[in-house]
């Protein structure tokens, strides 16, 4: 039984991401730090790196190549710094009404706001964020489901859950039919193709 062509891209991508997560070549089980000449490596080797953490990073790198900018460790450090500041700024809004506690995770809208602030502060195009086109293309309910499921998978350190979230996301973007949104959907999918190519290089 042959695997349908439509499934090849997400399956290949998941394989490469899992390999990077273990940091050890093809389908091994050792857990080591991911090594890269152009990325800050500050991951805990005792814990597998989340698939989406790698994917968001690699997607950003590939998009910035389109803009003729190769990201350095300094660029990523600045992004993480600005992201942290924006995160605090967004969270602080929850306490403007006098509340002293908050218990929910950030929403997908808050995540978009945080990253838009961070990318702007770093003088980088917002579409370099992995979810920028996704959240523009899909509806509110689907966006929130994807975001919540991803956070839960990362919190539980579950690659199996991350795979399911990614395949659900990929399928939704692959089957966009709204003519006003197809262009961004295709752009996102094409960029994922290049992420795969970069892993194979």
N, C-alpha and C positions, 0 to 999 in steps of 0.2 A: 504493500500500500504506500503510495507516494504522498509526501507532504505537499499540500497545495502551495503554489508559489506565494500566495498572499500571506502565508505564515512564516516564510523564510526570514524576512527582515527582523521581525520581533524576536524570533527564536535565536537567531545569530547574535543579536544584540544582548539578549539575556545571558547567553553563554559567555560572551566576552566580559560582561559586567560581573558575572559571578567569578570569573577567573581573576579579574582585577581585585575583587573584594577579598579573595583569598591571597592575592599577591604572589601567585606561585605557578604560573603556567597553566597548561590545559587540564581542566577538570581534576585538580588535586585538592586535598583536604587540609593542607597546612595553612596556618594563619600567620601571615607576615605583613609587614608594612608595605603599602603600595609605593613603588619607587618611580620618580619622575624628575627629569631635569628642569622642568619648567613650572613645578607646582610645589607649594609649601607642604611638607609631609609631617604633619603633627598628629597622626592618628594613633590610637591605642592599639598596639599589636595584639592585645589579648581579646579584642573584640572585632568581629568582621565589620568591614565598612559597608554601610548601606548602599544598595544598588542605586537608589535615587541620588545619594550624595555624589557618587562618581558621575552619574549621568548628567546632573545639573552642571557640574564642573566642566565635563568634557564638552557639553553642548555650548557652554559659554565660550570655551576656547575656540571651537570650530566657527561660531558666528563671528567672533572678533577677527578671525582670519579673513572673513569676507570684507571686513572694514580695514584691512591691511594693518592690523595691530596684533602682535604676538604678546600675550599676557605673561608677565613675569611674576615672581614671588611677591615683589613689591606691590604690584597691581592687586594681587589677591589679598594681601594683608590690608591694603586700603579698603577694598571692597568689604571684607569681613568687619573692619572697624566701622565703616559707614552703615553697614547693615545692622550692627549692634545698636548704634545710635538711633537709627530709624525705628528699630524694634522697640526700644525704650520709649520713644516719642509716641508711637502708636498705642502702646500699652497704657501710657500715662492718661490717655483720653478716657479710659475706663473709670478713672477715679475723679473726673471733673465734677461729677454729681455728688461727691461726698462719700462715695463708697470706699471702703478700706481693703476689700478683698476681691479677688477674681479667680475663678476656677476653670474657666473654659479655655480651650486652645484657641489660637488665632484663627480667624475665618480665612477663606481663600481671598476675599476682598482685602482684608488686612495684610495678608502676605503679599498681594500685588502692590499695595500702597508702600509697604516696607521696602520691597525690592525696587520700586520705581524711584524712591528717594535715594537709595543706595547707588543705583546705576547712574542717576543724574549727578550725584556728588562725585562719582568717579569718572564723569565725562564719558560714559559708555552708553550705547543705544539700549533701550529697555528690551528690545526684542531678543537680546542676547540671553535673557533669562528664560530658562527652559519652559516655564509655564505661561509666558506672556501671550504667545499666539494661542495656546490651548484655552486660556481663560477668555480670550476674545471670541473664540470660535464656538465653544460649547455653552450650553445653558447653565443657569445658576445652580440648579439642583445637581446636575452632573459634575460641575466644577467643585462644589462643596463635598460631594461624595468622594471624588478622586483625592481631594486634599486631605479629608479626614482619614480615609483609608491609608493614604501614604504615611501620615503622621503615626497612626496606630501601628503600621508595619515596622516603621523605624523604631518606635518606642519598644516594641516587642522583639526587636532584632531578628525579624523573620524574613528571610529571603523568599520563602514560598509565598508569603503574603504580598511582598513587593512585586514579585513576578505577576501575580494575578492583577494587581493594580495597574502595572505597566501594560499588560495585554488588553485590559479593559480600556485604558486610555488610548492606546494605539488603534484599537478597533474603532473607537468613537471618532478619532481624527481621520482615519482612513475612509470612513463612510459618511463624511460630511457632504450634504447635498445642497445646502443653501449657496446659491451662486455668489452671494456677497462675501462668503466665508471660505470658499474653496481655495482661493489664492493663498491665504495664510495657512490653511491646512496643508497644502502641497509644500509650502516653504518649510514648515515644521518637519514634515516627513522626509523631505530632501536633506535637511540638515542631519536628521538621524542616520540617513544613509552614509553621510560623510563621517559621522562618529564611528560607525562600524568600520569604514575604511581606515580611519586613524588607528583603531585597535589592531587591525590586521597588518598595518605597516611595520 
